[in-house]
Amino acid sequence: MKSKHLHTDILIVGSGLAGLSFAINIANKLPNSKVLIITKNDILESNSRYAQGGIALSKNNSNSIQKHIDDTIIAGDYHNDKKIVEMVVHHSTEQLTKLEKLGINFDKNITGNYNKVKEGGHSQQRIFHTKDATGLHIQEVLINKVKSLPNIEIITFQQVIDLEINDNNKLNSINVLNLKNKSTYQIYSQVFYLATGGIGQIFKNTTNPPIATGDGIAMAIRANIETQDIEFVQFHPTALFDENENPNFLISEAVRGAGAKLINHKSKYFMEKYHPLKELAPRDIVSRAIKTEIDNSQSQFLYLDCRNINKDFLINNFPNIYNKCLSKNINISKDLIPIVPVAHYLCGGIKVNKHSQTKIPNLFIGGESACTGLHGANRLASNSLLEAIVFSENASEFISNNFNELNNKLNTEINTESNNIIINQYSYLNLTSIQIELINNLKRRIKEEFSNNLGILKSNQSIENTKNSLIEIEKIITNNFLKNQINEDLLDLKNMLTVCFEILKASKNRTTNCGVFYNIDNVN
């Protein structure tokens, strides 16, 4: 089929914090370059907008910096890249000024000092926030900034399909499905920056939005680009229990930082049995503790108790959480909040260096899609926003200094005077009702398999059972759809399956428990 192509200097896929902050940095450093951002949904929809807690920033003194480094490594179960941790934390000291210059306003108390909070795994109050909607606030500020820059163009509702890598180990183009008119086309660029977010939708319950199907990670895997630590999927301990809601609403860790307690069905506080930091232990420990208590009580959820916290404090500091619960007839100043751990954050991803660069020289990965080495086997709360900002700066600095070397010289490789390029491999498929039902059933099956067998607790048998189920699902897809058929729902399914196989392989190869990865057969 014939399809139009686009040509830009720098292509960014994704509009979360990593993609937007990179866009601002690179557009300023290379003001004569054309920067194109494409998104799968509206520009505001990303994992970043759902980040309630805040961003971890350290004071510019050796004690504060060292404690942040130590907390990150302890939370990561010593699986982190120490040099990367040190680099990110040292850079964190300058981020407050930069973020405020962009127009981001962090909460302050009546004395004018920052109203910092403490979250799980942190030894100090270092979380800067805007109420309980920090991610949304930062996202909105960055979107306005991006829209003000003349060399940035934004195209929404575009779904990436696959990478086209040439014989010189450079990325030539990305194949894209236009979700508005259902056409496929190619975007040629000198440099590519993928920030497509996480993989939460492979699980039944997740805080991630519906678009989080691991698209960028799946594309890279199919292009034989190496992953790292992809078996480390972090579950957030406290999401509001609601079987009919997807994504699950997050009850920020900052609520526990303010004094909320976990309570079981026997009305007993229990975290002291699992860790001396109790409710503020690292997320992997709290999630496993809740999972154990749920299984012991044969229930679906436990409770978070905020009744010891002043009502006005709850309303002023957690207005979104307060109002959301109230909409479910839960007054958190009087009632227990039903909570459950849910899939939240991928600690690993596509392997990158300190510049966010992959083994493909002109391909860079940012945000949750990347494995930088910062998080190790378990992310320290509120380090993800910091990682996105620091690595987007690193990438833009490196790319601007080396743009000529990264340049693909595409004008000599394609006919830029032509508006049409032959793309033989894709044919858009208008799904029948039977095909829609089949795809939805396969998605549900993947979610059930990963939630039940590769969630917080795993076993050798559950890993093997999941492998057999995924092989069967793959056969069903092959038998019912042609390889070149393209549809947005089918693409999501295939990307989910690709990511699942990669996580399964890494899980099978891991013979020791570490951080969020816990196989009951590995326990001595």
Stockholm file with secondary structure:
# STOCKHOLM 1.0

chainA/1-524         MKSKHLHTDILIVGSGLAGLSFAINIANKLPNSKVLIITKNDILESNSRYAQGGIALSKNNSNSIQKHIDDTIIAGDYHNDKKIVEMVVHHSTEQLTKLEKLGINFDKNITGNYNKVKEGGHSQQRIFHTKDATGLHIQEVLINKVKSLPNIEIITFQQVIDLEINDNNKLNSINVLNLKNKSTYQIYSQVFYLATGGIGQIFKNTTNPPIATGDGIAMAIRANIETQDIEFVQFHPTALFDENENPNFLISEAVRGAGAKLINHKSKYFMEKYHPLKELAPRDIVSRAIKTEIDNSQSQFLYLDCRNINKDFLINNFPNIYNKCLSKNINISKDLIPIVPVAHYLCGGIKVNKHSQTKIPNLFIGGESACTGLHGANRLASNSLLEAIVFSENASEFISNNFNELNNKLNTEINTESNNIIINQYSYLNLTSIQIELINNLKRRIKEEFSNNLGILKSNQSIENTKNSLIEIEKIITNNFLKNQINEDLLDLKNMLTVCFEILKASKNRTTNCGVFYNIDNVN
#=GR chainA/1-524 SS CEEEEEEEEEEEECCSHHHHHHHHHHHHHSTTSCEEEECSSCTTCSSGGGCCSCEECCCSSHHHHHHHHHHHHHHTTTCSCHHHHHHHHHHHHHHHHHHHHHTCCCCBCTTSSBCCBCCTTCSSCCEECSTTCHHHHHHHHHHHHHHHCTTEEEECSEEEEEEEECTTSCEEEEEEEETTTCCEEEEEEEEEEECCCCCGGGSSSBSSCTTCSCHHHHHHHHTTCCEESTTCEEEEEEEECCTTCSSCCBCCHHHHHTTCEEECTTSCBCGGGTCTTGGGSCHHHHHHHHHHHHHHHTCSCEEEECTTSCHHHHHHHCHHHHHHHHHTTCCTTTSCEEEEEEEEEESCEEECCTTSBCSSTTEEECGGGEECSSSTTSCCTTHHHHHHHHHHHHHHHHHHHSHHHHCCCGGGTSCTTCSEEECCSCEECCCCHHHHHHHHHHHHHHHHHHHHHSSSSBCHHHHHHHHHHHHHHHHHHHHHSCTTEECHHHHHHHHHHHHHHHHHHHHHHCCSCBTTBCBGGGCC
#=GC SS_cons         CEEEEEEEEEEEECCSHHHHHHHHHHHHHSTTSCEEEECSSCTTCSSGGGCCSCEECCCSSHHHHHHHHHHHHHHTTTCSCHHHHHHHHHHHHHHHHHHHHHTCCCCBCTTSSBCCBCCTTCSSCCEECSTTCHHHHHHHHHHHHHHHCTTEEEECSEEEEEEEECTTSCEEEEEEEETTTCCEEEEEEEEEEECCCCCGGGSSSBSSCTTCSCHHHHHHHHTTCCEESTTCEEEEEEEECCTTCSSCCBCCHHHHHTTCEEECTTSCBCGGGTCTTGGGSCHHHHHHHHHHHHHHHTCSCEEEECTTSCHHHHHHHCHHHHHHHHHTTCCTTTSCEEEEEEEEEESCEEECCTTSBCSSTTEEECGGGEECSSSTTSCCTTHHHHHHHHHHHHHHHHHHHSHHHHCCCGGGTSCTTCSEEECCSCEECCCCHHHHHHHHHHHHHHHHHHHHHSSSSBCHHHHHHHHHHHHHHHHHHHHHSCTTEECHHHHHHHHHHHHHHHHHHHHHHCCSCBTTBCBGGGCC
//
